[in-house]
Amino acid sequence: MSTDDSRGGFVAATRLVAEREVRTFLRAKGFWIGFGVVLVGLFALSVLPSVFGGGRTEVAAVGSRAAEVLAGADLDVRTVPDLAAAQDLVRSEEVSAAVVPDTTGGSATGVRVVARNDPPTDVVAALRTAPPVDLLEPSEVGSGQRQLVIMVFALVFLVFGMGGTAIAQSTVTEKQTRIVEILVSTVPVRALLAGKIAGHVLLTVAQVVVLAVAAPVALRLGGHSELLTLVAPALGWFVPFLVLGFVLLASMWAVAGSLVSRQEDLGSSMGLVVMLVMGPYFGVMFFAENTTVLTVLSYVPFSSAIAMPVRMFAGQAATWEALVALGLLAGTAVLAVLLAGRIYSGSLLHTGGRLALAKAWARER
């Protein structure tokens, strides 16, 4: 058989397996229930913060005039001795804003409001007369908007990353029912792996498209219409990062499934993959305000799918940085698929207990 025929046969086999995976999961109720939960979560993250308040807003007050202006306002007031102390509280986010004496004479109320990144609309609205607002660290993106985007990106990555367990489960099911023996007699093992990954990538892309259509609706309902223009460029980066990140994880999920022969044993083989999904999620959530750590995470292939789009949204990264991170992720994904192909080939027909990676590597068919 010629090289072209061999290549054409591989592509055709991959397409058939991908179509089979897509049809199988589209018929599964669990798939639709899981995706419905993601959609509900998207709307909840956008709408609920504006419905349920987080209690009274804390502000710092400097001087008797500030205390007088704040009297009767529905705010939690903390008195501090001077402007420096008030600014420290604002920078550390212990208070949302500070009301300080106006030394310029430009305020009719005799005070000014000091905030960190964006004007504190709840504080200004609570005062009878709106004073001037000074920002310590002006930013195009407000802290609330930033947190919302981080939560949405991290949640989507977590859901789709953990959704790769379906690849491991389907692999184990095929081994347990001996269907895999029929499949490998007609389809090359590597085409079987490629088809599984391709099918689930298609499902992921389709779900992301639906989420992209639903996101503007959710943001408008939550009163975040202005966020649409800001998040669009970051979303443009998030989609390719998410797809490549899923390819990377999907290859590892497939290997995890191929190493065992029973669903009960699957937990013993997929611990590392779970860590590689949960680690980036918690890392970005916990270190979102730490610029140094977030920068490092944006270049690590397993966490760059969240960290780099977040940095692009906040204006902390240049286009070349995103391209470098995307290249590193793509290269890692290709390498992972190639390595997974060899391990998958050596372990797919194994029966019995869990097979060690070294033995699977040596058993390549």
C-alpha positions as CSV (number, residue, x, y, z in Angstrom):
1,M,0.0,0.0,0.0
2,S,1.3,3.5,-0.9
3,T,2.0,6.2,1.7
4,D,-0.9,8.3,0.3
5,D,-3.3,5.3,0.6
6,S,-2.1,4.6,4.2
7,R,-2.5,8.3,5.1
8,G,-6.0,8.4,3.5
9,G,-7.0,5.2,5.4
10,F,-5.8,6.7,8.7
11,V,-7.8,10.0,8.1
12,A,-10.9,8.1,7.1
13,A,-10.7,5.8,10.2
14,T,-10.1,8.9,12.4
15,R,-13.2,10.6,10.9
16,L,-15.4,7.5,11.5
17,V,-14.3,7.2,15.1
18,A,-14.9,10.9,15.7
19,E,-18.4,10.7,14.2
20,R,-19.1,7.7,16.4
21,E,-18.0,9.5,19.5
22,V,-20.0,12.6,18.7
23,R,-23.2,10.6,18.0
24,T,-22.8,8.6,21.1
25,F,-22.5,11.6,23.4
26,L,-25.2,13.6,21.7
27,R,-27.6,10.7,22.5
28,A,-26.5,10.6,26.2
29,K,-28.7,12.4,28.7
30,G,-25.7,13.1,30.9
31,F,-24.1,15.2,28.2
32,W,-27.1,17.5,27.9
33,I,-27.6,17.7,31.6
34,G,-24.0,18.6,32.2
35,F,-24.0,21.3,29.5
36,G,-27.3,22.7,30.9
37,V,-25.6,23.1,34.2
38,V,-22.8,25.0,32.6
39,L,-25.3,27.4,30.9
40,V,-27.1,27.9,34.2
41,G,-23.8,28.5,36.0
42,L,-22.9,31.2,33.4
43,F,-26.1,33.1,34.0
44,A,-25.8,32.6,37.8
45,L,-22.3,34.1,37.8
46,S,-23.5,37.1,35.8
47,V,-26.9,37.8,37.5
48,L,-26.7,36.7,41.1
49,P,-24.0,39.1,42.3
50,S,-26.3,42.0,41.3
51,V,-29.3,40.4,43.0
52,F,-27.7,39.5,46.3
53,G,-25.5,42.2,47.8
54,G,-22.5,41.3,49.9
55,G,-23.5,43.4,53.0
56,R,-22.6,47.0,53.7
57,T,-19.7,48.4,51.9
58,E,-16.7,49.3,54.1
59,V,-15.1,52.7,53.7
60,A,-12.3,54.6,55.5
61,A,-12.9,58.1,56.8
62,V,-10.2,60.7,57.5
63,G,-11.1,63.8,59.6
64,S,-14.2,65.2,61.0
65,R,-15.6,66.6,57.7
66,A,-15.5,63.1,56.2
67,A,-17.2,61.6,59.2
68,E,-19.9,64.3,58.9
69,V,-20.5,63.6,55.2
70,L,-20.7,59.9,55.9
71,A,-23.2,60.3,58.8
72,G,-26.4,58.5,57.9
73,A,-25.0,56.7,54.9
74,D,-25.6,53.0,54.6
75,L,-21.9,52.3,54.8
76,D,-19.6,50.6,57.3
77,V,-17.3,53.4,58.2
78,R,-13.8,52.9,59.7
79,T,-12.0,56.0,61.0
80,V,-8.3,56.3,60.3
81,P,-5.8,59.0,61.3
82,D,-4.5,60.2,58.0
83,L,-4.5,60.0,54.2
84,A,-1.6,57.5,54.0
85,A,-3.4,55.0,56.3
86,A,-6.6,55.3,54.2
87,Q,-4.7,54.7,51.0
88,D,-3.0,51.6,52.5
89,L,-6.4,50.2,53.4
90,V,-7.7,50.9,49.9
91,R,-4.7,49.3,48.2
92,S,-4.9,46.2,50.4
93,E,-8.7,46.0,49.6
94,E,-9.6,46.0,53.3
95,V,-12.0,48.8,52.4
96,S,-13.7,49.6,49.1
97,A,-12.9,53.3,49.2
98,A,-11.8,56.2,51.5
99,V,-13.4,59.6,52.1
100,V,-10.7,62.1,52.8
101,P,-10.5,66.0,53.1
102,D,-10.3,67.9,49.9
103,T,-7.1,70.0,49.9
104,T,-7.6,71.4,46.4
105,G,-10.8,73.3,47.2
106,G,-12.5,71.8,44.1
107,S,-15.2,69.8,46.0
108,A,-18.4,71.4,47.1
109,T,-18.6,68.8,49.9
110,G,-15.1,69.5,51.2
111,V,-14.1,65.8,50.7
112,R,-12.9,63.5,48.0
113,V,-13.3,59.8,47.5
114,V,-10.2,57.7,47.0
115,A,-10.5,54.2,45.3
116,R,-8.1,51.7,43.8
117,N,-9.0,50.8,40.3
118,D,-12.5,52.0,39.4
119,P,-14.9,54.5,40.8
120,P,-16.9,53.1,43.8
121,T,-20.4,53.7,42.5
122,D,-22.0,52.3,45.6
123,V,-20.1,54.6,47.9
124,V,-20.7,57.7,45.7
125,A,-24.4,56.8,45.5
126,A,-24.7,56.5,49.3
127,L,-23.6,60.2,49.7
128,R,-26.0,63.1,49.4
129,T,-23.7,65.0,47.1
130,A,-21.2,63.2,44.8
131,P,-17.6,64.3,45.6
132,P,-14.7,64.0,43.2
133,V,-13.1,60.5,42.9
134,D,-9.3,59.9,42.9
135,L,-8.0,56.5,41.6
136,L,-4.8,55.1,43.1
137,E,-4.3,52.6,40.3
138,P,-6.5,53.6,37.4
139,S,-7.6,50.6,35.3
140,E,-9.8,50.2,32.2
141,V,-11.1,47.0,33.8
142,G,-12.7,47.2,37.2
143,S,-11.9,44.7,40.0
144,G,-15.4,43.4,39.9
145,Q,-15.3,42.8,36.2
146,R,-11.9,41.2,36.4
147,Q,-13.2,38.8,39.1
148,L,-16.2,37.9,37.0
149,V,-14.1,37.1,33.9
150,I,-11.6,35.1,36.0
151,M,-14.5,33.0,37.5
152,V,-16.1,32.4,34.1
153,F,-12.9,31.5,32.3
154,A,-11.8,29.2,35.2
155,L,-15.2,27.6,35.4
156,V,-15.4,26.8,31.7
157,F,-11.8,25.4,31.7
158,L,-12.6,23.2,34.8
159,V,-15.9,21.9,33.3
160,F,-14.4,21.1,29.9
161,G,-11.1,19.8,31.4
162,M,-13.0,17.4,33.7
163,G,-15.3,16.6,30.9
164,G,-12.4,14.7,29.4
165,T,-13.2,11.9,31.8
166,A,-15.8,10.8,29.2
167,I,-12.9,9.8,27.0
168,A,-11.3,7.6,29.8
169,Q,-14.7,6.1,30.7
170,S,-15.6,5.3,27.1
171,T,-12.2,3.6,26.6
172,V,-12.6,1.5,29.7
173,T,-16.2,0.6,28.6
174,E,-14.9,-0.6,25.2
175,K,-12.2,-2.7,26.9
176,Q,-14.6,-4.1,29.5
177,T,-17.2,-5.1,26.8
178,R,-14.4,-6.4,24.5
179,I,-15.7,-4.1,21.7
180,V,-12.2,-2.7,21.5
181,E,-11.0,-6.0,20.1
182,I,-13.4,-5.6,17.2
183,L,-12.4,-2.0,16.7
184,V,-8.7,-2.5,16.5
185,S,-9.2,-5.3,14.0
186,T,-10.5,-2.8,11.5
187,V,-9.2,0.6,12.7
188,P,-5.5,1.4,13.6
189,V,-5.1,2.0,17.3
190,R,-3.6,5.5,16.8
191,A,-6.6,6.4,14.5
192,L,-8.9,5.2,17.3
193,L,-7.1,7.6,19.7
194,A,-7.1,10.5,17.2
195,G,-10.8,10.0,16.5
196,K,-11.7,10.0,20.2
197,I,-9.7,13.3,20.7
198,A,-11.1,14.9,17.5
199,G,-14.7,13.9,18.3
200,H,-14.5,15.4,21.8
201,V,-12.7,18.5,20.5
202,L,-15.6,19.1,18.1
203,L,-18.1,18.7,20.9
204,T,-16.1,21.2,23.0
205,V,-15.9,23.7,20.2
206,A,-19.7,23.4,19.6
207,Q,-20.4,24.0,23.3
208,V,-18.0,27.0,23.4
209,V,-19.9,28.5,20.4
210,V,-23.2,28.1,22.3
211,L,-21.6,29.7,25.4
212,A,-20.3,32.6,23.3
213,V,-23.8,33.3,22.0
214,A,-25.3,33.0,25.5
215,A,-22.7,35.1,27.2
216,P,-23.8,38.5,25.9
217,V,-27.4,37.7,27.1
218,A,-26.2,36.7,30.5
219,L,-24.0,39.8,30.8
220,R,-26.9,42.2,29.8
221,L,-29.2,40.5,32.4
222,G,-26.6,41.0,35.0
223,G,-26.0,44.7,34.2
224,H,-22.6,44.1,32.7
225,S,-23.3,45.3,29.1
226,E,-20.2,47.5,29.1
227,L,-18.1,44.4,29.8
228,L,-18.9,42.9,26.4
229,T,-16.6,45.3,24.5
230,L,-13.8,44.6,27.0
231,V,-14.1,40.9,27.2
232,A,-14.3,40.3,23.4
233,P,-10.6,40.4,22.7
234,A,-9.8,38.1,25.6
235,L,-12.5,35.7,24.5
236,G,-10.8,35.6,21.1
237,W,-7.7,34.3,22.8
238,F,-9.5,32.1,25.3
239,V,-11.1,29.9,22.6
240,P,-7.9,28.7,20.9
241,F,-6.2,28.3,24.3
242,L,-9.1,26.3,25.6
243,V,-9.2,24.0,22.5
244,L,-5.5,23.3,22.6
245,G,-5.6,22.8,26.4
246,F,-8.4,20.3,25.9
247,V,-6.4,18.4,23.3
248,L,-3.5,18.2,25.7
249,L,-5.7,16.9,28.5
250,A,-7.8,14.6,26.2
251,S,-4.7,12.7,25.3
252,M,-3.9,12.1,28.9
253,W,-7.5,11.1,29.7
254,A,-7.3,8.5,26.9
255,V,-4.1,7.1,28.4
256,A,-5.7,7.0,31.9
257,G,-8.5,4.9,30.5
258,S,-6.3,2.6,28.5
259,L,-4.2,1.6,31.5
260,V,-7.1,-0.2,33.3
261,S,-9.8,-2.7,32.3
262,R,-12.6,-1.9,34.8
263,Q,-14.5,1.3,35.7
264,E,-13.8,0.6,39.4
265,D,-10.0,0.9,38.7
266,L,-10.2,4.1,36.7
267,G,-9.7,6.3,39.8
268,S,-6.3,4.8,40.3
269,S,-5.0,5.9,36.9
270,M,-6.5,9.4,36.5
271,G,-5.2,11.1,39.7
272,L,-2.5,13.0,37.8
273,V,-4.8,14.2,35.1
274,V,-7.3,15.4,37.8
275,M,-4.5,17.4,39.4
276,L,-3.5,18.9,36.1
277,V,-7.1,20.2,35.7
278,M,-7.7,21.3,39.3
279,G,-4.2,22.8,39.8
280,P,-4.5,25.5,37.1
281,Y,-8.1,26.3,38.2
282,F,-7.2,26.9,41.9
283,G,-3.9,28.5,40.9
284,V,-5.5,31.2,38.8
285,M,-8.3,31.7,41.3
286,F,-6.0,32.1,44.3
287,F,-3.2,34.1,42.6
288,A,-5.4,36.3,40.4
289,E,-4.1,39.5,42.1
290,N,-0.4,38.3,42.1
291,T,1.0,39.6,38.9
292,T,4.3,37.7,39.1
293,V,2.6,34.3,39.8
294,L,-0.1,34.9,37.1
295,T,2.6,35.7,34.6
296,V,4.4,32.5,35.3
297,L,1.2,30.5,35.1
298,S,0.4,32.1,31.7
299,Y,3.4,30.3,30.2
300,V,2.9,26.9,31.8
301,P,1.0,24.8,29.2
302,F,-1.5,23.3,31.6
303,S,-2.5,26.7,33.2
304,S,-1.9,29.1,30.2
305,A,-5.4,28.3,28.9
306,I,-6.8,30.4,31.8
307,A,-4.0,32.7,32.9
308,M,-3.0,34.2,29.5
309,P,-6.6,35.2,28.4
310,V,-7.1,36.7,31.9
311,R,-3.9,38.8,31.5
312,M,-4.9,39.8,28.0
313,F,-8.3,40.9,29.4
314,A,-6.6,43.0,32.1
315,G,-4.2,44.5,29.7
316,Q,-1.2,43.0,31.4
317,A,0.2,41.1,28.5
318,A,1.3,42.0,24.9
319,T,0.2,40.1,21.8
320,W,3.6,38.5,21.4
321,E,3.4,37.1,24.9
322,A,0.1,35.4,24.0
323,L,1.5,34.0,20.8
324,V,4.5,32.6,22.6
325,A,2.3,31.0,25.2
326,L,0.0,29.6,22.5
327,G,3.0,28.2,20.7
328,L,4.2,26.5,23.8
329,L,0.8,25.0,24.5
330,A,0.4,23.8,20.9
331,G,3.9,22.2,21.0
332,T,3.1,20.5,24.3
333,A,-0.2,19.2,23.0
334,V,1.4,17.7,19.9
335,L,4.1,16.0,22.0
336,A,1.5,14.7,24.4
337,V,-0.6,13.2,21.6
338,L,2.4,11.5,20.1
339,L,3.5,10.1,23.4
340,A,-0.1,9.1,24.3
341,G,-0.3,7.3,20.9
342,R,2.5,5.0,21.8
343,I,1.2,4.3,25.4
344,Y,-2.4,3.9,24.1
345,S,-1.2,1.4,21.5
346,G,0.6,-0.7,24.1
347,S,-2.1,-0.7,26.7
348,L,-5.4,-0.8,24.9
349,L,-5.7,-4.6,24.6
350,H,-4.3,-5.2,28.1
351,T,-6.7,-7.0,30.5
352,G,-6.4,-7.5,34.2
353,G,-5.1,-5.0,36.7
354,R,-3.7,-1.6,36.1
355,L,-0.8,-1.6,33.6
356,A,2.3,0.5,34.5
357,L,3.3,3.3,32.0
358,A,6.7,1.7,31.4
359,K,5.2,-1.6,30.5
360,A,2.6,0.1,28.2
361,W,5.4,1.9,26.5
362,A,7.3,-1.3,25.9
363,R,4.2,-3.2,24.7
364,E,3.6,-0.9,21.7
365,R,1.7,-2.7,18.9
